[in-house]
Amino acid sequence: MRKGYFFMLKKVAILANGGDCSGFNAVIRAIVKTAEKNGVECYGFLDGYRGLLNNNFVKLETSGLASGILHRGGSIIGSSLNANVFNYKVEENGQVVYKDLSEQCIENVKKDGFDCIFTLGGDSTQKSARDFAVRGLNIIGVPKTIDNDVACTEITFGYNTAVTVACEAIDRLHSTAETHNRIMCLEVMGRNSGWIALESAIAGGADVALIPEIPFDIQKVADAIKARQKEGKNFSVVVVGEGAKYKDGEVVVKHVRDGGVGVINTQLGGIGEKVAQDLERLTGLVSRNTTLGYIQRGGTPTAYDRVLSTKYGAKAMQLALEGKFSTLVVIKNGKLDYVSLEDVVGQNKEIGAVGSGTKESNAKLVTMDDDLVVTARNIGICLGD
């Protein structure tokens, strides 16, 4: 047993799950480097929980696959979407059925001799991580998502890069809006949370920020833009979170896919275009929308995300060496810490249930007393309420 530690590790494995984001590789690198320093072998399941189910993995070493990856976007071990192994979509005799295949995953881990699995992902990923922990696997989660909505942590890796990309887009749209006396709308990701929309609006000097947590009155938005016109400012920049909705309205859905039961099948999108059309009608100013889309997810991580991801990865491996399983690495009061996966899922205790987008979800949303909301109001950003 290593001095100062309580648990003997020989082999660990990493899986990356959910939508890609900048920082995946930096976390992987930090786990691998910390593992090697402590004589632990490190592996990576390919394509997230799907790789766990298929027992498809590769060895990760700083002299091999894990070399030169700090600055790279995406994930060198891939990632899976819509792979709820507790309720997995399969075809039998020409019929689609759903099966709990989690026991196969558990058997794979035992057969391979992995002492701990690191789950890099967001709300849904950590929900499955908790469910595996309940069934006896040693699990440590690392909070990933550009949406910044994982419970119990102040920030997720990938978020800062997404905000930075959105801010750069706002800067470019601002010059076009001012040149042509237009309203320029920017639709950003975030699903049911408005963190990206709100922070990028503040950073980019936008005039309006519409977020899912505050149903908006389009007339109040138009009035705010007209007030700017009276001041001689015949242009405005409006940031719209993809999950924002009109007062007494519903979210705008772009597509509903058949990914199976127990996964998120609703793809949001289109609210930015609707807002632009309505503002043109209400203000008389030409209005255009840009949907930033997947540009927010990919590419080189910011310096902030590289450091945050490295801190998360190293801390996750440290927790494993100390035998502190069934946990999620978090930032609490500005410092590295950890919490129980039970706290992360909150009341969403049903094995195999979807991790986000439900009333049971413990996803972290923007609250009205948050510093970002208070700041936005203080500097005159219209939130549509």
Wavefront OBJ file of the C-alpha trace (Angstrom):
o trace
v 0.000 0.000 0.000
v 1.328 3.427 -0.917
v 2.245 5.685 1.941
v -0.581 8.089 2.773
v -3.152 6.206 0.726
v -5.808 3.722 1.754
v -6.577 1.763 -1.403
v -4.299 -0.300 -3.609
v -4.909 0.350 -7.300
v -3.460 -1.618 -10.178
v -5.649 -0.793 -13.174
v -8.141 2.000 -13.836
v -10.217 2.966 -16.857
v -11.641 6.197 -18.207
v -14.770 6.749 -20.262
v -15.923 9.973 -21.889
v -19.655 10.271 -22.409
v -22.215 12.686 -23.820
v -21.643 15.548 -26.219
v -18.030 16.436 -26.906
v -16.458 19.492 -25.363
v -13.063 21.085 -25.027
v -11.113 19.716 -22.076
v -11.877 16.002 -22.415
v -8.301 15.248 -23.421
v -6.792 17.455 -20.743
v -8.674 15.468 -18.076
v -7.582 12.173 -19.642
v -3.969 13.352 -19.719
v -4.044 14.415 -16.054
v -5.537 11.110 -14.910
v -2.965 9.143 -16.903
v 0.010 11.216 -15.696
v -1.105 10.958 -12.065
v -1.732 7.226 -12.481
v 1.715 6.628 -13.958
v 3.348 8.588 -11.159
v 1.751 6.146 -8.727
v 2.419 2.946 -10.664
v -1.167 2.470 -11.861
v -2.045 1.251 -15.363
v -4.595 3.356 -17.205
v -7.006 2.398 -19.986
v -9.759 4.102 -21.911
v -13.105 2.659 -22.978
v -13.849 3.682 -26.553
v -17.062 5.620 -27.174
v -18.209 6.002 -23.596
v -20.770 3.675 -22.057
v -21.096 1.917 -25.403
v -17.450 0.925 -25.122
v -18.055 -0.266 -21.584
v -20.889 -2.457 -22.842
v -18.831 -3.833 -25.744
v -15.704 -4.138 -23.575
v -13.768 -2.135 -26.133
v -10.793 -0.356 -24.604
v -7.220 0.768 -25.271
v -4.206 1.362 -23.081
v -3.440 4.993 -22.296
v 0.156 6.059 -21.714
v 1.970 9.390 -21.872
v 4.456 7.686 -24.170
v 1.629 6.617 -26.459
v -1.992 7.701 -27.073
v -2.048 10.164 -24.184
v 0.895 12.179 -25.517
v 0.469 15.677 -26.948
v -3.265 15.903 -26.252
v -3.538 18.805 -23.792
v -4.475 21.350 -26.457
v -6.663 19.078 -28.575
v -10.452 19.368 -28.666
v -12.746 16.371 -28.637
v -11.809 13.061 -27.032
v -9.090 10.657 -28.101
v -11.234 7.798 -26.766
v -14.433 9.048 -28.360
v -17.733 9.600 -26.585
v -21.205 8.124 -26.779
v -24.602 9.771 -27.027
v -27.902 8.097 -26.141
v -26.185 5.052 -24.640
v -28.238 4.315 -21.529
v -27.005 0.793 -20.805
v -29.642 0.416 -18.089
v -32.324 0.702 -20.753
v -30.511 -0.087 -23.993
v -32.195 -0.169 -27.368
v -31.661 -3.503 -29.173
v -33.339 -5.382 -31.986
v -34.577 -8.929 -31.517
v -36.421 -10.880 -34.191
v -37.050 -7.679 -36.127
v -38.539 -5.945 -33.092
v -37.074 -3.072 -31.077
v -36.869 -3.851 -27.373
v -35.179 -2.217 -24.407
v -32.981 -4.173 -22.037
v -31.006 -3.527 -18.885
v -27.501 -4.476 -20.024
v -25.708 -2.930 -17.060
v -24.830 -6.345 -15.625
v -22.789 -7.065 -18.753
v -20.865 -3.826 -18.155
v -20.214 -4.811 -14.542
v -19.000 -8.241 -15.598
v -16.667 -6.627 -18.135
v -15.119 -4.412 -15.477
v -14.619 -7.358 -13.115
v -13.191 -9.609 -15.832
v -10.775 -6.902 -16.982
v -9.640 -6.262 -13.417
v -10.331 -2.523 -13.338
v -10.245 -1.144 -9.804
v -11.978 2.133 -10.666
v -13.867 3.691 -13.568
v -13.656 7.449 -14.180
v -16.788 8.846 -15.821
v -16.219 12.112 -17.683
v -19.578 13.648 -18.468
v -22.581 15.726 -17.577
v -25.828 15.211 -15.720
v -26.946 12.073 -17.578
v -23.465 10.535 -17.489
v -23.175 11.014 -13.744
v -26.682 9.620 -13.239
v -25.545 6.357 -14.845
v -22.310 6.587 -12.838
v -24.323 6.730 -9.643
v -26.441 3.791 -10.774
v -23.292 1.723 -11.386
v -21.934 2.783 -7.991
v -25.147 1.526 -6.361
v -24.528 -1.817 -8.058
v -21.041 -2.102 -6.659
v -18.594 -0.561 -9.107
v -15.905 1.832 -7.901
v -16.793 5.056 -9.713
v -15.406 8.589 -9.664
v -17.052 11.229 -11.830
v -15.596 14.337 -13.438
v -18.123 17.085 -14.348
v -18.168 17.872 -18.062
v -20.568 19.966 -20.098
v -20.553 23.260 -21.928
v -23.965 23.884 -20.307
v -22.431 24.218 -16.806
v -25.490 22.565 -15.284
v -23.998 19.661 -13.304
v -25.167 19.836 -9.704
v -22.866 20.473 -6.737
v -20.001 22.120 -8.646
v -19.417 25.774 -9.423
v -18.118 25.100 -12.915
v -17.760 22.245 -15.389
v -14.896 21.803 -17.811
v -15.756 22.892 -21.355
v -17.974 25.740 -20.213
v -15.362 28.487 -20.308
v -14.363 27.581 -23.860
v -18.000 27.660 -25.001
v -18.542 31.083 -23.419
v -15.355 32.385 -25.014
v -16.480 31.207 -28.465
v -19.909 32.792 -27.941
v -18.326 36.053 -26.810
v -16.174 36.179 -29.943
v -19.299 35.669 -32.045
v -21.039 38.516 -30.232
v -18.068 40.792 -30.910
v -18.337 40.075 -34.639
v -22.099 40.445 -34.730
v -21.842 43.732 -32.878
v -19.850 45.354 -35.684
v -22.351 44.146 -38.298
v -25.312 45.322 -36.225
v -23.812 48.799 -35.793
v -22.759 49.120 -39.435
v -26.160 48.208 -40.863
v -28.476 49.477 -38.086
v -29.784 45.999 -37.407
v -30.821 43.751 -34.576
v -28.482 40.779 -34.512
v -29.630 37.727 -32.540
v -27.295 34.937 -31.496
v -28.765 31.584 -30.458
v -26.447 29.654 -28.149
v -26.558 26.219 -26.556
v -27.341 25.371 -22.954
v -30.567 23.363 -23.144
v -32.545 24.137 -19.974
v -29.869 26.351 -18.408
v -28.918 29.889 -19.337
v -25.325 30.040 -18.160
v -23.729 30.348 -21.616
v -26.266 32.911 -22.821
v -26.020 35.068 -19.719
v -22.263 35.078 -19.225
v -21.465 35.559 -22.923
v -23.987 38.407 -23.092
v -22.242 40.186 -20.237
v -18.781 39.502 -21.644
v -19.777 40.573 -25.163
v -21.706 43.704 -24.213
v -25.050 42.424 -25.531
v -28.180 44.456 -24.950
v -30.579 41.579 -24.332
v -30.120 38.091 -22.856
v -32.985 35.608 -22.991
v -32.486 32.519 -20.840
v -34.618 29.445 -20.090
v -35.004 30.330 -16.418
v -36.802 33.612 -17.224
v -39.775 33.283 -19.623
v -39.718 36.514 -21.622
v -42.209 39.058 -22.850
v -41.211 39.887 -26.427
v -42.886 43.287 -26.180
v -40.622 44.223 -23.267
v -37.619 43.215 -25.340
v -38.877 45.351 -28.217
v -39.460 48.268 -25.835
v -35.881 48.021 -24.575
v -34.607 48.158 -28.153
v -36.855 51.129 -28.951
v -35.482 52.913 -25.881
v -32.018 52.473 -27.352
v -33.272 53.976 -30.625
v -34.404 57.089 -28.763
v -30.852 57.421 -27.511
v -29.619 57.331 -31.104
v -28.558 53.682 -31.046
v -30.246 52.075 -34.024
v -28.837 48.622 -33.447
v -28.946 45.946 -30.757
v -27.418 42.573 -29.986
v -29.656 39.887 -28.517
v -28.346 36.605 -27.074
v -30.899 33.803 -26.916
v -30.429 30.524 -25.063
v -31.759 27.584 -27.086
v -34.115 26.660 -24.236
v -35.530 30.169 -23.782
v -39.273 30.440 -24.136
v -41.929 33.083 -24.491
v -44.039 33.951 -21.484
v -46.851 31.363 -21.379
v -45.097 29.571 -24.257
v -43.082 26.401 -24.740
v -39.531 25.694 -25.811
v -38.959 25.571 -29.552
v -38.083 22.053 -30.699
v -36.049 21.473 -33.837
v -36.255 17.702 -33.935
v -37.434 14.734 -31.877
v -35.311 11.665 -32.490
v -35.997 8.037 -31.645
v -32.983 7.391 -29.456
v -34.911 5.145 -27.115
v -36.428 5.335 -23.673
v -34.321 6.848 -20.901
v -32.299 9.247 -23.055
v -32.799 12.838 -24.178
v -34.575 12.694 -27.533
v -35.578 16.336 -27.931
v -33.232 18.551 -29.927
v -33.857 22.226 -29.212
v -33.398 24.959 -31.788
v -35.179 27.710 -33.649
v -35.983 30.163 -30.867
v -33.387 32.661 -32.126
v -35.002 32.866 -35.553
v -38.452 33.349 -34.038
v -37.207 36.123 -31.764
v -35.522 37.866 -34.694
v -38.697 37.752 -36.779
v -40.851 39.103 -33.967
v -38.418 41.900 -33.127
v -38.295 43.013 -36.758
v -42.090 43.209 -36.787
v -42.282 45.063 -33.462
v -39.400 47.525 -33.930
v -39.173 48.077 -37.674
v -35.459 47.303 -37.578
v -34.058 44.618 -39.848
v -33.327 41.607 -37.639
v -31.157 38.598 -38.353
v -30.344 35.479 -36.370
v -27.163 33.431 -36.185
v -27.276 30.000 -34.566
v -23.824 29.247 -33.220
v -24.478 25.514 -32.873
v -21.696 22.983 -32.587
v -18.949 25.563 -32.994
v -19.336 26.075 -29.231
v -18.454 22.453 -28.517
v -15.346 21.806 -30.556
v -11.825 23.045 -30.950
v -8.961 24.052 -28.724
v -9.786 24.565 -25.040
v -9.037 27.901 -23.438
v -6.153 28.184 -20.992
v -8.741 28.262 -18.203
v -10.299 24.977 -19.311
v -6.902 23.342 -19.758
v -5.999 24.173 -16.166
v -9.445 23.302 -14.761
v -9.486 19.974 -16.612
v -5.986 19.146 -15.410
v -6.964 19.936 -11.824
v -10.079 17.793 -12.120
v -8.197 14.835 -13.614
v -5.399 14.877 -11.067
v -7.872 15.222 -8.193
v -9.994 12.342 -9.532
v -6.972 10.038 -9.558
v -6.009 11.196 -6.068
v -9.495 10.298 -4.809
v -9.155 6.857 -6.374
v -5.821 6.300 -4.654
v -7.498 7.254 -1.371
v -10.395 4.868 -2.020
v -12.990 7.656 -2.094
v -15.396 6.170 -4.604
v -19.017 6.936 -5.536
v -17.977 10.584 -5.744
v -17.797 13.505 -8.149
v -14.851 15.898 -8.264
v -16.127 19.456 -7.863
v -15.107 23.053 -7.380
v -16.630 24.328 -4.148
v -15.939 27.818 -2.803
v -13.278 28.142 -5.478
v -11.341 25.059 -4.363
v -11.110 21.444 -5.468
v -13.373 19.156 -3.474
v -15.652 16.165 -3.940
v -19.254 15.215 -3.212
v -21.263 12.011 -3.168
v -22.854 10.943 -6.442
v -26.051 10.584 -4.409
v -25.984 14.349 -3.852
v -25.399 14.915 -7.559
v -28.503 13.006 -8.664
v -30.644 14.412 -5.846
v -34.128 12.901 -5.915
v -33.535 11.216 -9.272
v -32.911 7.825 -7.665
v -34.605 5.424 -10.083
v -32.027 3.109 -11.668
v -31.741 3.788 -15.395
v -33.812 6.973 -15.401
v -32.794 9.821 -17.702
v -30.342 12.201 -16.055
v -31.632 15.596 -17.159
v -34.642 17.371 -18.555
v -37.033 15.897 -15.979
v -38.585 17.312 -12.833
v -36.503 14.866 -10.781
v -33.251 16.094 -12.283
v -30.864 17.906 -9.989
v -29.391 19.991 -12.803
v -27.943 23.347 -11.744
v -29.960 26.212 -13.225
v -29.533 29.984 -13.076
v -31.219 31.453 -9.997
v -32.570 34.975 -9.768
v -30.128 35.922 -7.016
v -27.083 34.704 -8.932
v -24.326 37.284 -9.394
v -24.675 37.058 -13.179
v -28.384 37.940 -13.069
v -27.810 40.789 -10.631
v -24.920 42.117 -12.697
v -26.877 41.910 -15.949
v -29.731 43.898 -14.467
v -27.367 46.459 -12.929
v -25.709 47.243 -16.241
v -28.994 47.462 -18.118
v -29.146 44.160 -19.993
v -32.782 43.369 -20.731
v -33.778 39.887 -19.555
v -37.261 40.109 -21.018
v -39.190 40.151 -17.744
l 1 2 3 4 5 6 7 8 9 10 11 12 13 14 15 16 17 18 19 20 21 22 23 24 25 26 27 28 29 30 31 32 33 34 35 36 37 38 39 40 41 42 43 44 45 46 47 48 49 50 51 52 53 54 55 56 57 58 59 60 61 62 63 64 65 66 67 68 69 70 71 72 73 74 75 76 77 78 79 80 81 82 83 84 85 86 87 88 89 90 91 92 93 94 95 96 97 98 99 100 101 102 103 104 105 106 107 108 109 110 111 112 113 114 115 116 117 118 119 120 121 122 123 124 125 126 127 128 129 130 131 132 133 134 135 136 137 138 139 140 141 142 143 144 145 146 147 148 149 150 151 152 153 154 155 156 157 158 159 160 161 162 163 164 165 166 167 168 169 170 171 172 173 174 175 176 177 178 179 180 181 182 183 184 185 186 187 188 189 190 191 192 193 194 195 196 197 198 199 200 201 202 203 204 205 206 207 208 209 210 211 212 213 214 215 216 217 218 219 220 221 222 223 224 225 226 227 228 229 230 231 232 233 234 235 236 237 238 239 240 241 242 243 244 245 246 247 248 249 250 251 252 253 254 255 256 257 258 259 260 261 262 263 264 265 266 267 268 269 270 271 272 273 274 275 276 277 278 279 280 281 282 283 284 285 286 287 288 289 290 291 292 293 294 295 296 297 298 299 300 301 302 303 304 305 306 307 308 309 310 311 312 313 314 315 316 317 318 319 320 321 322 323 324 325 326 327 328 329 330 331 332 333 334 335 336 337 338 339 340 341 342 343 344 345 346 347 348 349 350 351 352 353 354 355 356 357 358 359 360 361 362 363 364 365 366 367 368 369 370 371 372 373 374 375 376 377 378 379 380 381 382 383 384 385
